[in-house]
Amino acid sequence: MVASTPSTVPATRRISARIGGIAESATMAVDAKAKALKAAGRPVIGFGAGEPDFPTPAPIVAAAEAACTDPRNHRYTLAAGLPELREAIAEKTRRDSGLEVAPSQVLVTNGGKQAVYQAFATLVDPGDEVLLPTPYWTTYPEAVALAGGVAVPVVCGPEADYLPSVEQLEEARTERTKVLLWCSPSNPTGAVASRELTEAVGRWAVEHGIWVITDEIYEHLVYDGAEAVSMPVVVPELADTCIVVNGVAKTYAMTGWRVGWLAGPADVVKAAANLQSHLSSNVANVPQRAALAAISGPLDAVVEMRTAFDRRRRTIVDLLRAIPGIECPTPRGAFYAYPSVQALLGKELRGTRPRTSVELAAAVLEHAEVAVVPGEAFGTPGFFRLSYALGDDDLRTGVERMGAFLAEAR
């Protein structure tokens, strides 16, 4: 046996700068820590991951079971996705948002996260700037960095419902601005952009030749009469410089199935498909068959889940607003609340004075056994993100437990 010898490669070169500079997904990290503590016997309630607590609807599971025995699914298939699924996605997109795309303009990916990554990788060159309305989903800036781009936060506060104005975007625009990331309904805030704002931003993007990547994965989860508006629908001239990202994870409680897609101009989709042919080849065929059943079937289960989310939304807002020092706008979409905890920072809590929302979230986990994601993960310190995609009893118990702890702040 040959004895191993210590590496002579300097520590600073063992990991590439590109990969070494990526931060771990904060939402996944919080969820993992909560699950680890729970496995160790602590009664932790996690508000970290954006994952519906419902099982995937039975007809979708049945379609996957049938697909397992079909030899067609035991082999490689087209890297861009099963032709019948791409056709169904095109039809579903027309049905749900009004956007007309051909099947050739659709690329099936391993979840919406891969669609986001490949969209940035396909559009962005080193040094290109990407405008990110902030708070943003924690993965967006990392995907921009992997593409060699520069993320430019456009900070939006609760007084504006966490949504950017055209004036803010214009102020952030430079000659290097190439892409605007748009997410409505929003992760992490639950904000939903009005038709008027969506149209105004889309026309501004067209005027300045800026691409838009619009993340529409929460399109079916809107409340209080809010409308999920697709930007290339209200601004048709944007269609040639817009990529729409979507997937089955949130709508159909299929987070673990890993099927997403992007839709856009044919040349961009073909380039992204070329990348995927080397990156991962086709998405696993059985989940693709399940996704086909999901988007081709009725939306009855989706309506039931949305009703439950709406109930939980109202409950969590009421509970959070009852905690001294917390301010919480009412989200109108997705399944997140994004309260401000700035008034609690620096106050004494059981012998410590948390001065950041990271420190406060750590104290909440330690003393209240409740896991939340601090606003630093989304570009806005001083906030918490809580997913209300968990059972009603856990939701109420968790927020009340956190509230009892935070009420001790002096």
N, C-alpha and C positions, 0 to 999 in steps of 0.2 A: 504494500500500500504506500502510495506517495503521500508524504505529509503535506498538508496545506501550509502555505506561507502567507504572511500578512500581505494585504494588497499594497502595492507601491503607488497606486493611483491617488493623487491628492484628494482629500475629502471633498474639496470644492468642485471636483470634476466627476465625481462618481455618478451624480444625477445631472442631467442636462439642465441648463438654466431655464429652458422652456417648461419642463415638467416640474422642476424643483420650485418654480415660482407659483405653482397652483396651490390654492388653499383647499383644504378638505371641505366638502359640502357641509355647511353648518347645520342644515336641517337634518341631514342624514346622521351627522355626528351626535346631535342632541337625541335623536330617536334611538341610536345605538346605545348611548349611555343610559337612557331611560330603561331600555329593555334589559341591559346588563344589570342594573340595580334591581329591577323587578325579578330577574332570574335569581338574584342573590337573596331574595326574600323581602325586599323593601316594597311597600305598597305605593310605588311611584305611578303617577298618572301623567301620561305624555301628551302634550299639545304640539309636538314638534313636527312630525311628518304630515304632509298633505295627502293623506291616504284614506279614502272612504272605508268605513268599518263594515260596510255591507258585503255579503258574498257576491261574486259575479253571478248574474242571473242564470238560472238553470238552462235555458235553451242555448246559451252561449257555451256553457260547459259541455252540454250534450254534443254540440257541433264539434268541439275539440276532441271529445272521446271518439266520435265517428272518424275524425280525420286521422287519429292514431293508427287505425287499421287499414287505411288507404295507402297502398304502395306508392302512389304519386307523391306523397308527402315524405317519403323516406329518402328522397334524392335532392340534389341541388335544384334550385329553381332560379328564375331570373333575379339578378341582384336588385333590380328596381322594385320588385314585388310581384306577387301573383297577378296576372293580367285581370282576372275577375275581381280581385280586391281593388286594384287601381281604378277599374271601371266603377265599382260600387262607391269608392271614396269620391270620385268625380260627381256621381249622382247625389250622394249625401251632402256634398258641399253646395251643390245647386239647391237642394231641398232646404237645408238649414240656414244658409246665409244668403243665398241668391247669387253666389259667385259661379260663373260658368268657366269650368276648366275641362280640358280633354284628359283622358286617362294617361296620355303620354306626358302630361304636365304634372304627374303625381309620382313621388318617390316614397316607398314604404320603408320606414326606419325602425331601429330597435328602440322604440319609445320616443316620446316627444323630445327628450333631452338630446338624443342623437340627431334629431332633426334640427334642433337649435344649433348644435355644434357644426353640422355640415352646412347649414345656411351661412353662418359666419365664415367658415373655411372656404366656401365657394365664392363669396363676394369680396372678402377683405384682404387687402395686401398690407405688408408691413408699413406701419405709419398711418394707415387710414384711421380716421376717427369715427367712432360709433356713439351716437347720443343715446344715453340710457336714462329715461325718466326714473327718478329715485324717490322712494324705495323701489328697488328692483329685486327680482328673483336672484338668489345667490349664485346661480350658475351662469347668468348672462356675462358678467365681466370676465369670468375665467375662460369662457368660450371665445370671447373677443381676444383675450391675451394669447390663447393658443393659436389663433389665426394670425397673430402678429399685429393686431390692431390696438388702438388706444381707446379705452372706454372713457367717455366724458359724461359724468353724472349731471343730471338736470334735476336738482332737488325740489321736491314738491311737498308742501306741508299739509297738515290736516285741515287748515283753513281753506285750502283749495281742493279738498277731498283727494289729496295725494295725486292730482292730475296736473300735467304741465300745460301752460298756455303757449300759444304760438309765439308770443313775445319772448318767453323764456327760451324756447327752442332757437329762435332767431339769434338771441344773445349768445347762445352757446355755439352756434354754427361758425365754422372757419372754412378756409379753402380746402382743408383736408377732410372735411366731413363727408362721409360716403353713405352711412347707414343710420337710420333711426330704428330703434327697437320699440315696438308698441305692444302692450299687453293689456287687454280689456275683455272681460273682467280680469282684475289684477291679482296676481300673487306677488307681494304678500299682503296687500291692503284690502282687497275685496272691492276696490273702487271700479265703477263702470263709467266709461266715457260716454257722454251724450252723442247723439247723431250730429249735432251742430259742431261740437268740438272735434269729433272724428273727421268730419268733412273738412273743417278748417285746417287741421294738421295735414291731412292728405293733400290738399291743394297747395299748402306751403311746401311740402316735399316735392311735388311735381314742379313747382315754380323754380326750385333750386337744384333740381336733378339729383335728389337724395333718394336712395333706396329705402324701402320700409320692410322690415321683417316683423310681421304681426302674429303674435302668439294667441291663438283662439281656443286653447284647450278647455277653457271654462265656459264656453259659449252657452251651454244649456243651464248653467247655474246662475240665474239672475232672479231678483226678488223686487217687491214693491213697485212693479210695473217697469223696471229697468229693461233696457233692450241692448243685447249684444250686437253691435253694429260692425260689420266687416268693412274695413277701410277701402279696399279696392271695389267694393260694391257701390258705396256712396261717392267715390271718386274713380270712375271707370278708367280715366286716362292714366291712373297709377298702376294698372294691372301689369304693364310691361316692366315695371321696376319694383315689384312687390313679391315677397315670398310669404305664404301663409303656412304657419306651423300648427299642427293639431294632433290628436291621438284619441285612443279609446280609454285611457287610464282613468280619468276623473269622471267622465260621463257614465261609464258602464261598470265602475268599480273593478277595473282591470289593471291596476298598477303593476302587478307582478307578471302580467302577460307580455309586456314590453313590445307594444305595437304603436308606432306613431307614424306621421308622414309630413312631408312638406309638399306644397303645390305652388307653382309659379311659372315663369316663362320657360318655354321648352328647352332653350339652350342652357339655361341655368340648371334646370332639373337634370338634364343629361350630364352636365359636368359634375353635379353632386352624386349622380348615380355611378359615374366613373370612379369617383373617390370611394364610394361604398363598395364597389366591386373589389377593391384592394383592402379596404378596412375590415369588412365583415362578411362580404357576399350577401346572400339573401337572409332576411329575417326568418327565424324558425317557422317552418310551414304550418305546424299545428296552431300556434298562436295567430298566424295570418288567417287560417280558416275560422278561428273563433272570432276574430275581428270582423270578418266578412259577415258572419251571422249577426254580430252586434249591430253594425251600421245598416244592415239590410232589414232588420227586424223592427218591431214597433218600439215606441218610446215609453211604454207603460211603466217599466221599472225605473226609468229615468225620472219620470214625474213623481213616483213614490219617494225616491231618494231626495229629490229637490224639496218635496214637502217636509221631509224630516230635517234637512239642512236648514230650511227656513225657520222651523220651530227652534232649532238649536241656536241659530243666529240671534234670534230675539232674546233667547235666554241668556246667552253669553254676554251680550251687550248690556242687558239689565244688571247682571251680576258684576261685571267689570265697573260699570258706572257707580255702583254702590261702594266701591273700595275708595277710601279717602286718598287723594293724590293721583288717581288715575283718570285720564280723559280718553274717551273712546268714541270716535265717529261710528255711525251705523254703516257697515258694509252693505253694498247692494248686489254683490256677486261673489262667485267662488265659495270657499268655506273657510275664510280667515277673518279674524279680528286683529286690528293693529293699534292697540292703545298706546298712548304716551304715558311713560312712567317718569318723566323728567322731574316732576315735583317731589319724587321720592329719593332722588339721588343725593347723596351726601348726608342723609339722615341716619341716625343710629338704629341699628337692628341687631339685637342680641350681641352687643359688644363690638360690632363692626360698623363701618360707614361706607357702604358700596357707593362708589363715585361714577361708575359707568353701568350701562344696562347689562354688560357682560358680567360684571361683579354681582349685580342685583339678581340676575337670572341664576347665577351659581348659588347664591344664598337661598333663593326660592327652592331650588332643587334639594339643597342640603337640609333645610329646616322645615319646608312644607311638603317635600317629596312630590313636587310638581315640576315637570320639564317644559320650559318655554324656550323660544329662540330669541336671542337679543337682537335689537335693531342694527347693531354693527354688521351683522351678516347680510343686511339688505341695504347698506349704505347710509343709514340714518340712525346714529346712536341716540339712545334715550327712549326707545320704544321696545315693545315685545310683540312678537307674532304668535298668536294662538290659533291652531287649527281646530275648528269645531266639528271635524269629521270623525267624531268618536261618540260612543254611546251617551244617551241623555244623562244617566246616573253618574257616570264618570265625569262628564262635563261639569255638572253642578257641584259634585264633591270636590273636584280639582280646583275650580275657581274659588269656591268658598274656603277651601283649605289655604290657598294662596292669599286670599283676602284677609283671613284671620292673622296670618303672619305679617303681611304688609301693614296691617292696622297698628302694629306695635311700633312703627317708625316714629321717631321723635327728633 
